[in-house]
Amino acid sequence: MTAEGSGPKIVTGYPSTMGDNFQLNTTTMIRHAARTYPEREIVYRTADGGWARYNYAAAYDRVVRGANALGGLGIGPADRVGILDWNSRRHYELYWAIPGLAAVMVQLNLRLGPDDLSFVIQDSGTTVICVDETLLPVAEAIAPRVPGVRAWVIMTDKPLSQVETNLPNVYHYEGLLAEAAPKISWPEIDERSAYSACYTTGTTGRPKGIFYSHRAIFLHSYALATNVGMTVDDCTMLITPMFHGQAWGLPQAATLMAHKIVLPGRYVAEDTKPLTDAIIAEGVTVTNGAPAIFLPMLHYIESLDEKPDLSKLRMMSGATEPPLAMMRGFHDLTGAEIVHAYGATETTPLVTLNRLKPSLKGRLTVEEVFDLKRKQGLPVAGVDIRLTDGLGNEVPWDGVTQGEICLRGPWVTSTYHKMEAEDLAGRFHDGYWRSGDVGTIDPDGYLKVTDRLKDVIKSGGEWISSIDMENLLLSDPDILEAAVVGITHPKWQERPFVLVVPKAGKQVTLESVRAHLSSAFASWQLPDAIQIVAEIPRTSVGKFDKKRIRATYDGVYGGDPANG
């Protein structure tokens, strides 16, 4: 076994005759789209909530001007430029303009608090930030804490004279573009150079920086396009925020394949009508998001007198396991397919994707297919995956034996930005990144995440999957949302505890929860306490904040609560 964090020995064979010195750069994708499909539309949300459109040729012109404008501000190789924006056309343009200069696009997560956001800016070394006018309050709150930022570029359709802000050293994005040169000679960048950075948003410690290379995102784009089955006929809507995890790499993959692209701008989960209407009107066939967004979209579709035909739509779903009722609902009402995907900030993020293997099509019933679709899916080509026990030994792929999911590949990180060696210890093993997720892989190769190492409930020496319990609870017709955590117990170490948000007008009790869970869980696994709430605490990326839930309700099974 090799040392911690090391990889396999590289063996050199006979020389090739290929142009291996031709670097894989992100600008190759947008240049190809603009050169070969200049007329292809990009539809985007406007500031007034309406929709407008332009095409790859016009977008590329603005990308070039944007790069020249940033160059005029002194941005060059290795400089870091931050973006505070929604899923807008300007954000899309900066996805290419910043990396095209060999600079680094730093994704600034709007859901982070001022403390963590300031840390990300300082830790990354960001010196210029492009900020949408609607997010000026966020920028103004952190500006005094980030003295290293020497320029703020305001993105708005208004003249700068009509914008009120107390930010120092302000520039106007549209004004800079109007004055910038319309041509550029793109540098050929060492493909190992960072093109973008994103910071993890865990509930413990400071955010951790991941700097993605041009090579990583280029190869990831091909993997995503291949595994989703993208063609030039597709239309992609970017629902996952572009400020985190590069919207799962979908902007690059869609551009690589010259898709028609729909940019929904700012939206909220409480009102997904504009997203759903645009999917129907624009003929969207590929999108990405989480059940927290997709479920309200389904509820809106259920209210329509005429159900849309979305039989070509593939909806990549992450963050949490998609509820069976949601997958069946989209399929039965519209023909759309929910495609469960798995990954992390550290993995760019695509690692697995759930598509049905041809060998299973005649073997499984419809019910068995939908049950299979709840799994995270098959590992994609280019990524190596292991399941390991507590000693680092591999466990069998039998669909039963659980192990920690460990990964390596050309788009999986091998370290963290500026992290000390002692802090890196334990995060990698034998060249593999340790995900902290527990899972199984069945004999057909499908991964199922059973829990987080920190979230699995340890009761009386046995493990209980909080994820499986949550997903079964979501099939209860009276339950809107449910979160399950392990709470300290004086006798059993931990016991399951459930937070429930009932559907409007419905009542949920401990007895009804236990009865519903008894179909799949043994009596000793059932929760002994629940709490009815109006809202479940979430992290900055929309996942249940289980650390906060545990702290708030610690003591439910004996002892004093740690926090209220």
C-alpha positions in Angstrom: 0.0 0.0 0.0 1.4 3.4 -0.9 1.7 6.4 1.4 -1.2 8.6 2.3 -2.2 11.0 -0.5 0.0 9.3 -3.1 -1.1 7.8 -6.3 -0.1 4.9 -8.6 3.4 4.9 -10.1 3.4 6.5 -13.6 5.0 4.3 -16.3 6.3 5.9 -19.5 5.7 3.9 -22.7 6.6 4.4 -26.3 6.2 8.1 -27.5 3.1 9.0 -29.5 2.9 11.2 -32.5 -0.1 13.2 -31.2 -0.2 16.9 -30.4 0.0 16.2 -26.7 1.3 19.7 -26.0 -2.0 21.2 -27.2 -3.5 22.3 -23.9 -7.1 21.6 -22.8 -8.5 25.1 -22.1 -12.0 26.3 -21.3 -12.0 28.9 -24.0 -11.9 26.1 -26.6 -15.6 25.3 -25.8 -17.0 28.8 -26.2 -14.9 29.5 -29.3 -16.2 26.3 -30.9 -19.8 27.1 -30.1 -19.5 30.7 -31.4 -17.6 29.6 -34.5 -19.8 26.6 -35.5 -23.2 27.5 -34.0 -23.2 31.3 -33.9 -27.0 31.4 -34.4 -27.8 29.1 -31.4 -29.9 30.9 -28.8 -29.1 31.8 -25.2 -32.3 32.8 -23.4 -31.9 34.8 -20.1 -34.0 36.4 -17.4 -34.0 40.2 -17.3 -34.0 42.4 -14.3 -37.7 43.1 -14.5 -38.5 39.3 -14.4 -39.1 39.0 -18.2 -37.1 37.1 -20.7 -34.7 38.1 -23.5 -32.4 36.2 -25.9 -29.3 36.5 -27.9 -27.0 33.9 -29.4 -23.5 32.4 -29.1 -22.0 34.9 -31.5 -23.3 37.9 -29.5 -22.3 36.2 -26.2 -18.8 35.5 -27.5 -18.4 39.1 -28.5 -19.2 40.1 -24.9 -16.9 37.4 -23.6 -14.0 38.8 -25.6 -14.8 42.4 -24.6 -15.2 41.3 -21.0 -11.7 39.6 -21.0 -10.2 42.7 -22.5 -12.0 44.9 -19.9 -10.6 42.8 -17.1 -7.2 42.9 -18.6 -7.5 46.7 -18.6 -8.1 46.4 -14.8 -4.8 44.6 -14.5 -6.1 41.1 -14.4 -3.8 38.5 -15.8 -2.4 35.0 -15.3 -3.0 33.6 -11.7 -5.1 36.6 -10.6 -8.3 35.7 -8.8 -11.6 37.4 -9.7 -14.7 36.8 -7.7 -18.4 36.8 -8.9 -21.4 37.7 -6.8 -24.3 37.0 -9.2 -27.3 34.8 -10.0 -27.6 32.5 -13.0 -27.5 35.4 -15.4 -26.1 36.1 -18.8 -23.2 38.2 -17.4 -22.3 35.3 -15.0 -22.3 33.0 -18.0 -20.0 35.4 -19.9 -17.6 35.6 -17.0 -17.4 31.8 -16.9 -15.3 32.2 -20.0 -13.8 35.7 -19.9 -12.0 35.2 -16.5 -10.4 31.7 -17.2 -9.5 32.8 -20.7 -7.0 35.2 -19.2 -5.4 32.4 -17.2 -7.0 34.0 -14.2 -9.1 32.2 -11.6 -12.9 32.6 -11.4 -13.7 32.5 -7.7 -17.3 31.3 -7.1 -18.7 33.4 -4.2 -21.6 31.5 -2.5 -24.4 33.9 -1.9 -25.7 31.7 0.9 -22.6 32.1 3.1 -22.7 34.6 5.9 -20.4 37.7 5.9 -17.8 35.9 8.1 -17.3 32.9 5.8 -17.7 34.9 2.6 -15.0 37.3 3.7 -12.8 34.3 4.6 -13.2 32.8 1.1 -12.3 36.1 -0.5 -9.2 36.6 1.6 -8.1 32.9 1.5 -8.4 32.8 -2.3 -6.5 36.0 -2.8 -9.4 37.6 -4.7 -8.6 41.2 -5.8 -11.4 42.1 -8.1 -15.1 41.2 -7.6 -17.9 41.5 -10.2 -21.2 42.0 -8.4 -24.8 42.2 -9.6 -26.6 45.4 -8.6 -29.2 43.4 -6.6 -26.4 42.0 -4.5 -24.7 45.3 -3.5 -25.9 44.9 0.1 -23.9 41.7 0.3 -20.9 43.3 -1.2 -21.2 46.4 1.0 -21.4 44.2 4.2 -18.1 42.4 3.4 -16.1 45.2 1.8 -14.6 46.6 5.0 -13.4 43.0 5.9 -11.6 42.4 2.5 -9.0 45.1 2.1 -7.3 43.1 -0.6 -10.1 43.7 -3.0 -8.9 46.7 -5.1 -11.9 46.9 -7.6 -15.6 46.3 -7.6 -17.3 45.9 -11.0 -21.0 46.5 -10.8 -23.2 44.6 -13.2 -26.4 46.4 -14.1 -28.4 47.6 -17.1 -28.6 51.1 -15.5 -26.0 53.8 -16.0 -23.5 53.9 -13.1 -24.8 57.4 -12.2 -28.1 55.8 -11.2 -26.6 53.2 -8.9 -26.3 54.0 -5.2 -23.4 52.3 -3.3 -20.7 53.0 -0.8 -18.3 50.5 -2.3 -14.8 51.9 -3.0 -13.1 51.8 -6.4 -16.2 51.1 -8.4 -16.4 50.2 -12.1 -19.3 49.7 -14.5 -19.4 46.3 -16.3 -21.4 47.5 -19.3 -19.4 50.6 -19.6 -16.1 48.7 -19.6 -17.5 46.3 -22.3 -18.6 49.2 -24.5 -15.0 50.6 -24.4 -13.2 47.3 -24.7 -11.5 46.0 -27.8 -13.7 43.5 -29.8 -10.8 41.1 -30.6 -8.4 39.1 -28.5 -5.5 36.7 -28.9 -6.3 34.1 -26.3 -3.3 32.6 -24.5 -2.7 28.9 -24.6 -2.8 28.1 -20.9 -1.1 25.3 -19.1 -4.0 22.9 -18.7 -3.0 22.2 -15.1 -3.6 25.8 -14.2 -6.6 26.6 -12.0 -9.5 28.1 -14.0 -12.0 28.3 -11.1 -12.3 27.9 -7.3 -15.1 26.9 -5.1 -15.2 26.5 -1.4 -17.0 23.8 0.5 -19.9 24.8 2.8 -19.7 22.3 5.6 -21.2 22.9 8.9 -17.9 22.5 10.8 -14.8 24.7 10.5 -14.0 27.2 7.8 -14.9 26.6 4.1 -12.2 24.6 2.3 -10.9 25.7 -1.1 -10.9 23.6 -4.2 -9.1 25.0 -7.2 -10.2 23.3 -10.4 -7.9 23.0 -13.4 -8.7 23.6 -17.1 -7.9 20.0 -17.7 -10.3 18.8 -15.0 -13.3 20.7 -16.2 -12.6 20.0 -19.9 -12.6 16.2 -19.2 -15.5 16.5 -16.8 -17.5 18.2 -19.6 -17.1 15.3 -21.9 -18.0 12.8 -19.2 -21.1 14.7 -18.3 -22.2 15.1 -21.9 -21.6 11.4 -22.6 -23.3 10.1 -19.5 -26.4 12.3 -19.8 -26.6 11.5 -23.5 -26.4 15.1 -24.7 -26.6 15.9 -28.4 -26.6 19.2 -30.4 -30.5 19.0 -30.4 -30.7 19.5 -26.6 -31.7 22.6 -24.7 -30.2 23.1 -21.2 -31.6 25.2 -18.3 -29.1 26.0 -15.5 -31.1 25.7 -12.3 -28.3 24.7 -9.9 -26.6 27.9 -8.8 -23.7 29.0 -10.9 -22.0 30.3 -7.8 -21.4 26.8 -6.4 -19.7 23.8 -7.9 -19.8 25.5 -11.3 -23.5 24.5 -11.5 -22.3 20.9 -11.6 -20.2 21.6 -14.7 -23.4 21.9 -16.8 -22.6 25.3 -18.3 -19.4 23.9 -19.8 -20.9 20.6 -20.9 -23.9 22.4 -22.5 -21.6 24.9 -24.3 -19.3 22.0 -25.4 -22.4 20.4 -27.1 -23.6 23.8 -28.4 -27.0 23.5 -26.7 -29.6 26.2 -26.6 -29.1 27.5 -23.1 -31.7 29.0 -20.7 -30.5 31.2 -17.8 -33.2 31.7 -15.2 -31.5 34.5 -13.3 -32.8 34.9 -9.7 -35.5 32.6 -8.5 -36.8 31.1 -5.2 -38.0 27.7 -4.3 -41.3 29.2 -3.1 -42.2 30.3 -6.7 -40.9 27.9 -9.3 -43.7 28.8 -11.8 -41.3 31.0 -14.0 -38.8 28.1 -14.2 -41.5 25.5 -15.1 -43.1 27.8 -17.6 -39.8 28.4 -19.3 -39.0 24.7 -19.4 -42.2 24.2 -21.3 -42.0 27.2 -23.5 -38.3 26.8 -24.5 -38.3 23.0 -24.9 -35.8 22.3 -22.2 -34.4 18.8 -22.4 -31.6 18.9 -19.8 -31.6 20.6 -16.4 -30.2 20.2 -12.9 -31.4 20.9 -9.4 -32.5 19.4 -6.1 -35.8 17.9 -4.9 -36.3 21.1 -2.9 -36.7 22.8 -6.3 -38.2 20.0 -8.4 -41.0 19.1 -5.9 -42.6 22.6 -6.1 -42.3 22.4 -9.9 -44.2 19.1 -9.8 -46.9 20.6 -7.6 -47.3 23.5 -10.1 -47.6 21.1 -13.0 -50.2 19.1 -11.0 -52.3 22.3 -10.9 -52.3 22.7 -14.7 -55.4 21.7 -16.6 -53.2 20.6 -19.5 -50.1 18.6 -18.6 -47.0 19.4 -20.7 -45.2 16.7 -22.7 -41.7 16.7 -21.2 -40.7 13.2 -22.4 -37.3 14.4 -23.7 -36.4 16.1 -20.4 -33.7 14.7 -18.2 -33.6 16.3 -14.7 -30.3 15.7 -13.0 -31.1 15.6 -9.3 -28.6 15.9 -6.4 -28.2 17.1 -2.8 -30.6 14.5 -1.4 -32.2 11.3 -2.7 -35.1 12.1 -5.0 -38.4 10.9 -3.4 -40.0 8.0 -5.2 -43.3 9.9 -5.4 -41.5 12.8 -7.1 -39.9 10.6 -9.7 -43.2 8.8 -10.4 -45.0 12.1 -10.5 -42.8 13.6 -13.2 -42.8 10.4 -15.2 -46.5 9.8 -15.0 -47.7 13.4 -15.6 -45.1 14.6 -18.1 -42.8 11.8 -19.2 -39.8 13.6 -17.7 -36.9 11.5 -16.2 -35.4 12.3 -12.9 -31.7 11.2 -13.1 -30.1 10.8 -9.7 -26.5 12.1 -9.6 -23.8 12.1 -7.0 -20.7 14.1 -6.4 -19.2 16.8 -4.2 -17.4 20.1 -4.4 -14.2 18.1 -4.3 -15.2 16.1 -7.4 -16.2 18.9 -9.9 -18.8 17.2 -9.1 -19.9 14.3 -11.3 -19.0 10.9 -9.9 -22.0 8.7 -10.6 -25.2 9.0 -12.6 -28.2 6.8 -12.5 -29.1 5.5 -16.0 -30.7 2.1 -16.6 -28.2 -0.5 -17.9 -29.5 -2.3 -21.1 -29.0 -5.6 -19.3 -31.6 -4.7 -16.7 -34.3 -3.6 -19.0 -35.9 -7.0 -19.4 -35.0 -8.2 -15.9 -36.7 -5.6 -13.7 -40.3 -4.7 -13.2 -41.4 -1.0 -13.4 -41.5 -0.9 -9.6 -38.0 -2.3 -9.4 -36.7 0.2 -11.9 -38.0 3.1 -9.9 -36.6 1.6 -6.7 -33.2 1.3 -8.5 -33.5 5.0 -9.6 -33.3 6.0 -6.0 -29.7 4.9 -5.9 -26.9 7.4 -6.8 -26.0 5.4 -9.9 -23.2 4.0 -11.9 -19.6 5.4 -11.6 -18.7 7.4 -14.7 -15.7 6.5 -16.9 -12.6 8.3 -15.7 -13.4 8.0 -11.9 -12.1 5.2 -9.7 -14.2 4.3 -6.7 -13.6 2.2 -3.6 -15.7 1.3 -0.5 -13.4 0.9 2.5 -14.0 -0.2 6.1 -12.6 1.6 9.2 -9.1 0.1 8.5 -8.9 1.2 4.9 -9.6 -2.3 3.5 -11.9 -2.6 0.5 -15.3 -4.1 1.1 -17.2 -6.2 -1.5 -19.7 -4.9 -4.0 -22.6 -7.0 -2.8 -25.2 -4.3 -2.2 -25.2 -5.0 1.5 -21.7 -4.4 2.9 -21.3 -0.7 3.8 -18.1 1.3 3.5 -16.8 4.8 3.1 -16.9 6.0 -0.5 -13.3 6.9 -1.7 -12.6 8.4 -5.1 -9.8 9.5 -7.4 -9.8 10.7 -11.0 -8.8 13.6 -13.2 -11.5 15.8 -11.8 -11.2 14.7 -8.2 -9.1 17.0 -5.9 -5.9 15.7 -4.4 -5.5 18.4 -1.8 -7.1 21.6 -0.4 -6.1 25.1 -0.9 -3.5 26.3 1.7 -4.4 23.4 4.1 -1.7 22.4 6.5 -0.3 18.9 6.3 -1.7 17.9 9.7 -5.2 19.0 8.7 -4.9 17.0 5.4 -4.2 13.9 7.4 -7.2 11.6 7.2 -8.8 13.3 4.2 -7.0 11.1 1.7 -6.0 7.4 1.7 -3.8 5.6 -0.8 -4.3 8.4 -3.4 -8.1 8.4 -2.9 -10.2 11.3 -1.6 -12.3 10.2 1.4 -15.8 11.5 0.9 -17.1 10.9 4.4 -20.1 9.2 2.8 -21.1 5.7 3.7 -22.5 3.5 0.9 -23.0 0.2 -0.8 -22.4 -0.9 -4.4 -24.6 -3.7 -5.7 -23.4 -6.5 -8.1 -24.7 -4.4 -11.0 -22.4 -1.6 -10.1 -25.0 0.9 -8.7 -23.8 3.0 -5.8 -26.2 3.8 -2.9 -25.3 6.4 -0.3 -26.6 5.1 3.0 -25.5 8.0 5.1 -22.8 10.5 6.1 -20.2 9.0 8.5 -21.1 11.8 10.9 -24.9 11.4 10.4 -25.3 7.6 10.5 -27.2 6.7 13.7 -25.3 4.3 16.0 -27.8 2.6 18.2 -27.0 -0.4 20.5 -23.9 -1.2 18.3 -25.9 -1.2 15.1 -26.2 1.4 12.3 -29.4 3.0 11.2 -29.5 5.0 8.0 -31.0 8.4 8.5 -31.3 8.9 4.7 -33.4 5.7 4.2 -35.7 6.8 7.1 -36.1 10.3 5.6 -36.9 9.0 2.2 -39.5 6.6 3.5 -41.1 9.3 5.6 -41.5 11.5 2.4 -43.8 8.8 0.9 -46.2 9.5 3.8 -49.1 11.5 2.2 -49.3 13.7 5.3 -45.7 14.7 5.4 -44.1 17.5 3.4 -40.6 17.3 4.8 -38.7 15.2 7.3 -35.2 15.2 8.8 -33.8 12.4 10.9 -30.8 12.6 13.2 -29.2 10.6 15.9 -29.6 12.0 19.4 -27.5 10.9 22.3 -29.2 8.2 24.5 -28.0 7.2 27.9 -28.5 3.5 27.2 -28.3 3.0 23.4 -25.6 5.5 22.5 -28.0 7.2 20.0 -31.6 6.9 19.0 -33.4 8.3 15.9 -35.1 11.7 16.3 -37.4 13.1 13.6 -38.4 16.7 12.6 -41.5 16.7 10.6 -43.2 19.5 8.5 -46.7 18.3 7.8 -48.6 19.1 4.7 -51.2 21.9 5.0 -54.2 20.7 7.0 -52.6 17.4 7.9 -51.7 16.0 11.3 -48.7 13.8 12.0 -48.0 12.0 15.3 -45.3 9.8 16.7 -47.6 6.8 16.4 -48.3 7.6 12.7 -44.6 8.0 12.0 -43.7 4.8 13.7 -46.5 3.0 11.8 -45.4 4.3 8.5 -41.7 3.4 9.1 -42.5 -0.1 10.4 -42.9 -1.4 6.8 -39.1 -1.2 6.3 -37.6 -0.8 9.7 -37.4 -3.1 12.7 -39.2 -2.0 15.9 -35.9 -1.3 17.7 -34.9 1.1 14.9 -38.1 3.2 15.1 -37.8 6.7 16.6 -39.0 7.3 20.2 -39.6 11.0 19.7 -40.5 13.5 17.0 -41.0 17.2 16.7 -43.5 19.0 14.5 -42.0 22.1 13.0 -42.9 24.7 10.4 -39.5 24.7 8.9 -36.4 22.5 9.0 -33.0 24.2 9.5 -30.8 24.1 6.4 -27.2 24.8 5.5 -26.1 27.4 3.0 -26.5 25.0 0.1 -30.0 23.9 1.1 -29.2 20.6 2.9 -30.7 19.8 6.3 -28.4 21.3 8.9 -28.1 18.2 11.0 -25.4 19.7 13.3 -27.8 22.4 14.3 -30.7 20.0 14.7 -28.6 17.7 17.0 -27.5 20.7 19.1 -31.0 22.1 19.4 -32.6 18.8 20.4 -29.8 17.2 22.3 -31.3 16.0 25.6 -34.6 14.8 24.1 -33.6 11.3 25.3 -32.3 12.4 28.7 -30.1 15.2 30.0 -30.2 18.9 29.5 -30.5 20.3 25.9 -27.3 21.7 24.6 -28.9 24.6 22.9 -32.5 25.4 23.8 
